[in-house]
């Protein structure tokens, strides 16, 4: 009996040691994945955006922009600050969902009391209950550990919590995207394809100031047809997710508690992309209804551009984001819209 107990104990210990070794190896792979994520230029832009934000003087902001990449690719604070004589800041993050927008705004309110909060609201992040990659992008730059723990506790589904603490699963998307890019570069160099690709898309993209990412590139040819991400989108089948819509309501309440005026805006996607989407008005109406429920003014630049054309495909860096030429056009229009539709900027009405 004693021998059997000892044998079983040794077996259990061996299993524990083996599992521990596997876990260590698994996490080492995770560190490699995390390192690959650090090479992502978009992550670098986000890092710089938050570094600059944390260095701002306390209570120095009049207006803040929050939302997804459509926010930091559409609203250049310099276009508003020089015109209104204010100080604004761009806090968009990649793929930012509304749960992240809520927690990001709470972090903003720790040091700032903006008079106006501009929430960029994009339908593709409104139909997901949860998305790990965008949450991790936020966590990589968030300095408030207490807020991060609350986010994980209250927002993360159980299975996603496990994934978050296992680094290979958390960073696998960044890693494989990085590896694919490296392979592509080697093939271009080996087979002389590099110059052919560069002639398709010329220009530059860089983080400039106040959270804004400058870009003067144009769309690649494929984004007009075969690689366009909107080819199968039909508004008849699009539905607001209850979780994300609930965070829009929480954002509205948070703004009221802090005395900020909230406005909602949908940034434009390329005209060719709009041509692919069926029944876009059904998507717009659902978002507009949500804005009405929370008592916020809302503008959809896809609708605006349909009614009064002001953008062409040349104003876009890809099938969904503006380049700086488009930014100048939209920001000018949005300045005028703010003066007509917000209390704070009403003093600028002519």
C-alpha positions in Angstrom: 0.0 0.0 0.0 2.8 2.3 0.9 4.7 1.5 -2.3 1.5 2.3 -4.3 1.1 5.7 -2.5 4.7 6.6 -3.2 4.4 5.6 -6.8 1.2 7.7 -7.3 2.9 10.6 -5.5 5.9 10.4 -7.8 3.6 10.3 -10.8 1.7 13.4 -9.6 4.9 15.2 -9.0 6.2 14.3 -12.5 3.0 15.6 -14.1 3.2 18.8 -12.1 6.9 19.3 -13.1 6.1 18.5 -16.7 3.1 20.9 -16.8 5.3 23.6 -15.2 8.0 23.1 -17.8 5.4 23.3 -20.6 4.0 26.5 -19.1 7.4 28.1 -19.0 8.1 27.1 -22.6 4.7 28.4 -23.6 5.3 31.7 -21.9 8.7 32.0 -23.5 7.0 31.6 -26.9 4.7 34.4 -25.7 7.6 36.7 -25.0 8.7 36.1 -28.6 5.2 37.0 -29.8 5.1 40.1 -27.6 8.5 41.2 -29.0 7.1 40.9 -32.5 4.1 43.1 -31.5 6.6 45.8 -30.5 7.6 46.1 -34.1 4.1 47.1 -35.2 4.3 50.7 -36.2 0.6 51.3 -35.2 1.5 50.1 -31.7 4.4 52.6 -31.7 2.0 55.4 -32.7 -0.3 54.4 -29.8 2.5 54.3 -27.4 3.6 57.8 -28.4 0.1 59.1 -28.2 -0.3 58.0 -24.6 3.1 59.1 -23.6 2.3 62.6 -24.8 -1.1 62.5 -23.1 0.3 61.5 -19.7 2.7 64.5 -20.0 -0.1 67.0 -20.5 -0.6 69.6 -17.8 -3.5 68.8 -15.6 -6.9 70.1 -16.8 -5.4 71.6 -19.9 -7.8 70.0 -22.5 -11.0 71.6 -23.9 -11.9 68.8 -26.2 -10.9 65.1 -26.6 -11.4 62.7 -29.5 -11.9 59.0 -28.6 -12.7 56.0 -30.8 -11.0 53.6 -33.2 -8.4 54.2 -35.9 -11.1 56.2 -37.8 -10.7 58.8 -35.0 -7.0 59.2 -35.2 -7.1 59.1 -39.0 -9.9 61.7 -39.3 -9.5 64.3 -36.6 -6.3 66.4 -36.4 -6.4 68.5 -33.1 -4.4 71.2 -34.8 -7.2 71.9 -37.2 -9.5 72.7 -34.3 -7.1 74.3 -31.9 -5.9 76.9 -34.3 -9.4 77.7 -35.4 -11.2 77.8 -32.0 -8.1 78.8 -29.9 -8.5 75.7 -27.7 -6.4 72.7 -26.8 -7.7 69.3 -27.9 -6.2 65.9 -28.1 -6.6 62.7 -30.1 -7.0 59.5 -28.1 -8.1 57.0 -30.7 -6.7 53.5 -30.5 -6.7 50.6 -33.1 -10.1 48.8 -33.3 -11.2 50.6 -30.2 -14.6 49.1 -29.0 -17.0 51.0 -26.9 -16.0 49.2 -23.7 -12.5 50.4 -24.2 -13.8 53.9 -25.0 -15.5 54.0 -21.7 -12.5 53.0 -19.7 -10.2 55.2 -21.7 -12.5 58.2 -20.9 -12.4 57.3 -17.2 -8.6 57.4 -17.5 -8.8 60.8 -19.2 -11.0 62.2 -16.4 -8.3 61.3 -13.9 -6.3 64.3 -15.1 -8.5 66.2 -17.5 -11.9 67.8 -17.6 -12.7 68.3 -21.3 -15.7 70.5 -22.1 -16.4 68.4 -25.2 -16.0 64.7 -25.9 -16.1 63.6 -29.5 -16.9 59.9 -29.7 -16.1 58.4 -33.1 -18.6 55.6 -33.5 -17.9 53.0 -36.2 -20.4 50.2 -36.9 -17.8 47.5 -37.3 -17.0 47.7 -33.5 -20.6 48.0 -32.5 -21.6 44.5 -33.4 -19.0 42.6 -31.3 -19.5 41.5 -27.7 -15.8 41.5 -27.0 -12.5 41.7 -29.0 -9.2 40.8 -27.3 -6.8 42.6 -29.7 -8.2 46.0 -29.2 -8.3 45.6 -25.4 -4.7 44.6 -25.4 -3.7 47.6 -27.5 -5.2 49.8 -24.8 -3.6 47.8 -22.0 -0.1 48.1 -23.5 -0.2 51.9 -23.1 -2.5 52.3 -20.0 -0.6 53.3 -16.9 -3.5 52.8 -14.5 -3.1 49.2 -13.2 -6.2 49.5 -11.0 -8.4 50.5 -14.0 -6.9 47.7 -16.1 -7.8 45.1 -13.4 -11.3 46.4 -13.2 -11.6 46.2 -17.0 -10.5 42.6 -17.0 -12.8 41.7 -14.2 -15.9 43.4 -15.5 -15.6 43.2 -19.3 -13.6 40.1 -20.2 -15.5 36.8 -20.6 -14.0 34.0 -18.6 -12.4 32.3 -21.6 -10.8 35.6 -22.7 -9.3 36.1 -19.3 -7.4 32.9 -19.7 -6.2 33.9 -23.1 -5.0 37.3 -21.8 -2.7 35.7 -19.2 -1.3 33.2 -21.8 1.0 35.5 -23.8 1.1 33.3 -27.0 -2.7 33.6 -27.3 -2.7 37.3 -26.4 -0.1 38.3 -29.0 -0.6 35.6 -31.7 -2.3 38.0 -34.1 0.5 40.5 -33.9 3.1 37.8 -34.2 1.7 36.2 -37.3 1.1 39.6 -39.0 4.7 40.5 -38.3 6.0 37.2 -39.6 3.9 37.4 -42.8 5.2 40.9 -43.4 8.8 39.7 -42.9 8.3 36.9 -45.4 6.7 39.3 -47.9 9.7 41.6 -47.6 12.1 38.7 -48.3 10.1 37.6 -51.4 10.0 41.2 -52.7 13.8 41.5 -52.3 14.5 38.0 -53.8 12.3 38.3 -56.8 12.5 42.0 -57.5 8.9 42.8 -56.6 9.7 45.6 -54.2 9.8 48.5 -56.7 6.5 47.4 -58.2 4.8 47.6 -54.9 6.2 51.0 -54.0 4.8 52.6 -57.2 1.3 51.6 -56.1 1.4 53.5 -52.9 3.7 56.5 -52.4 3.9 59.0 -49.6 4.5 58.8 -45.8 2.8 58.1 -42.6 4.0 59.2 -39.2 2.8 60.3 -35.7 2.8 64.1 -35.7 1.4 65.7 -32.6 -1.5 65.7 -30.1 -2.2 62.1 -30.9 -2.7 62.6 -34.7 -1.2 60.3 -37.3 -0.4 62.1 -40.5 -0.6 60.2 -43.8 -0.6 61.4 -47.4 -0.8 58.0 -49.1 -3.5 56.8 -51.5 -5.4 53.6 -51.8 -3.7 50.5 -53.4 -5.4 49.3 -56.6 -6.7 46.1 -55.0 -8.8 48.1 -52.5 -11.0 49.3 -55.3 -12.1 45.7 -56.0 -10.8 42.3 -54.8 -9.3 43.2 -51.4 -12.1 45.7 -50.4 -13.2 44.7 -47.0 -16.8 45.8 -47.4 -17.9 43.7 -50.4 -20.2 41.4 -48.4 -21.7 43.9 -46.0 -25.5 44.2 -46.0 -27.2 46.5 -43.5 -30.2 44.2 -43.3 -28.1 41.7 -41.3 -26.2 44.1 -39.1 -27.2 44.4 -35.5 -26.1 46.5 -32.5 -24.5 44.4 -29.8 -26.1 44.8 -26.4 -22.8 45.0 -24.6 -21.3 47.7 -26.8 -24.5 49.8 -26.9 -24.6 49.6 -23.1 -21.1 51.1 -23.0 -22.2 54.0 -25.3 -24.9 54.7 -22.6 -22.3 54.5 -19.9 -20.1 57.0 -21.8 -23.0 59.4 -22.0 -23.6 59.1 -18.3 -19.9 59.6 -17.5 -19.8 62.7 -19.6 -22.9 64.1 -17.8 -21.3 63.4 -14.4 -18.1 65.3 -15.4 -19.9 68.2 -17.2 -18.7 67.3 -20.7 -20.8 67.7 -23.8 -20.8 64.5 -25.8 -21.1 64.3 -29.6 -21.1 61.2 -31.8 -19.6 61.0 -35.3 -19.1 58.3 -37.8 -16.0 58.9 -40.0 -16.3 58.4 -43.7 -15.1 55.3 -45.6 -14.0 55.4 -49.2 -16.6 56.0 -51.8 -15.8 52.8 -53.6 -16.5 51.0 -50.2 -19.8 52.7 -49.9 -20.8 51.4 -53.3 -20.2 47.9 -52.2 -22.3 48.2 -49.0 -26.0 47.3 -49.4 -28.7 49.0 -47.3 -26.2 51.3 -45.4 -29.2 53.4 -44.3 -30.3 50.6 -42.1 -27.0 50.7 -40.2 -27.1 54.4 -40.0 -30.6 54.5 -38.6 -29.7 52.1 -35.8 -26.7 54.2 -34.8 -28.8 57.4 -35.0 -31.5 55.8 -32.8 -28.8 55.0 -30.2 -27.5 58.6 -30.3 -31.0 59.9 -29.8 -31.6 57.6 -26.8 -28.6 59.0 -25.0 -29.4 62.6 -26.0 -26.3 63.2 -28.1 -26.0 65.0 -31.4 -24.7 62.7 -34.2 -23.3 63.2 -37.6 -22.5 60.4 -40.1 -20.0 61.5 -42.8 -21.0 58.7 -45.1 -24.5 60.1 -45.2 -23.2 63.7 -45.4 -21.0 62.8 -48.4 -23.9 61.1 -50.1 -26.0 64.2 -49.8 -23.4 66.7 -50.5 -20.3 65.2 -52.2 -17.1 66.6 -50.8 -14.8 63.6 -50.9 -13.4 61.4 -53.6 -11.5 58.1 -53.4 -8.3 60.2 -53.7 -8.9 61.5 -50.2 -8.4 58.0 -48.7 -5.3 56.1 -47.6 -7.1 52.8 -47.9 -10.7 51.6 -48.3 -11.7 52.8 -44.9 -9.5 55.7 -43.7 -8.8 59.2 -44.8 -5.5 60.5 -45.8 -4.5 64.1 -44.8 -6.2 65.7 -47.8 -9.5 64.2 -46.7 -8.8 65.1 -43.1 -8.6 68.8 -44.0 -12.0 68.6 -45.8 -13.8 66.7 -43.1 -12.3 68.7 -40.2 -13.3 72.0 -41.8 -16.9 70.7 -42.1 -16.9 69.3 -38.6 -15.7 72.6 -37.2 -18.8 74.3 -38.7 -21.0 71.5 -37.5 -19.7 71.9 -34.0 -20.6 75.6 -33.9 -24.1 74.8 -35.0 -24.8 71.7 -32.9 -23.0 72.1 -29.6 -23.5 74.5 -26.7 -19.8 74.9 -26.0 -18.9 76.0 -29.6 -22.1 78.0 -30.2 -20.2 81.3 -29.4 -18.4 80.8 -32.7 -21.6 81.0 -34.8 -21.6 83.8 -37.3 
